[in-house]
Amino acid sequence: MDDLKAKYLGQIADAGDEDALEAIRLAAVGKKGEVALKMRELGKMTPEERQVAGPALNALKDEINSALTAKKTALGDAALDERLRSEWLDVTLPARDRRQGSIHPVSQASEELTAIFAELGFSVAEGPRIETDWHNFDALNIPSHHPARAEMDTFYLHRVAGDNRPPNVLRTHTSPVQIRSMELQGAPIRIICPGGVYRADYDQTHTPMFHQVEGLAIDKDISMANLKWVLEEFVKAYFEVDGVELRFRASHFPFTEPSAEVDIRCSWEGGQLKIGEGDDWMEILGSGMVHPKVIAAGGIDPEVYQGFAFGIGIDRLAMLKYGIPDLRAFFDSDLRWLRHYGFAALDMPNLHGGLSR
């Protein structure tokens, strides 16, 4: 046993890599190794001999295994040291300009409108993208027969067999955040709800996932005049023009009454959009006074409080302001496109320093 111990401990000490170490392990303590063969000979010994040889063999096996483990750790540490030396990088070097990332136009537009509405006294509210059927439709006064609730327009989630509850949906708008915020905060309230939404549509101006921002203001003396002023201030600040002219057209949305679609005066001379001048009108958003049923669904008394709401497509705002022709390009993950339309990562938009620097 002393010879075996000296033999294998010496080989382990001289092993240069893990492959050699594994070969030594198999030869020494593997199923057909020398120590294993010695242990098989215990059955041929007398009880007295086994009492001496058995513990000695177990001790030898343990010592060899311990030496193998220690050597494997040492080889691993040496390999790591070598890798650290060979792959060393000076992290104090300045970043290369060509490796700086860009802010996506949708993210830029979101930051811009958040800065604008913050100046107008609106806080940002968020909610889940997977919504209950009640928050997404019923609480917003959208009846069961409404086309928006059809499977051709809405992404419904799988429902477990035997579950009779309405299935959850990928939210079709950020209006459910208004309901959740009213439930949580009560009135008065003034919020915007930016975020991603989902609808089953796909063409040059529609994608299955896009971004919206919805605004909500609830108080005791709010009117359509307040809505008009807020939207005018937002459009002037976002498009960075001195004056705008908005046109409100009567429309119908289940969650507002009265409802209005809002157009902005513009011109398209030479294929370039100019806001606040010209003889053309362009629809930019939907709005109205919040329906009393929606206010009640949010846990607020509609006999005491009233307010306005509006919804704008963030992607479309980015397209209009930055001259992006196809909405689908927003989601193509084309770095060339992002380098062209992207924004510097550290230039945060604000009303005092400029929105889109």
Secondary structure, DSSP 8 states (H G I E B T S, - for coil): -HHHHHHHHHHHHH--SHHHHHHHHHHHHSTTSHHHHHHHGGGGS-HHHHHHHHHHHHHHHHHHHHHHHHHHHHHHHHHHHHHHHHT---TTS---GGG--EE-HHHHHHHHHHHHHHHTT-EE----SEE-HHHHTGGGT--TT-GGGSTTTS-B----TT--S---EE-SSSHHHHHHHHHHH-SSEEEEEEEEEE-S--BTTB-SEEEEEEEEEEESS--HHHHHHHHHHHHHHHHT-S---EEEEEEEETTEEEEEEEEEEEE-GGG--EET-SSEEEEEEEEEEE-HHHHHHTT--TTT-EEEEEEEEHHHHHHHHHT---GGGGGS--HHHHHHH-EETT---BTTTBS--
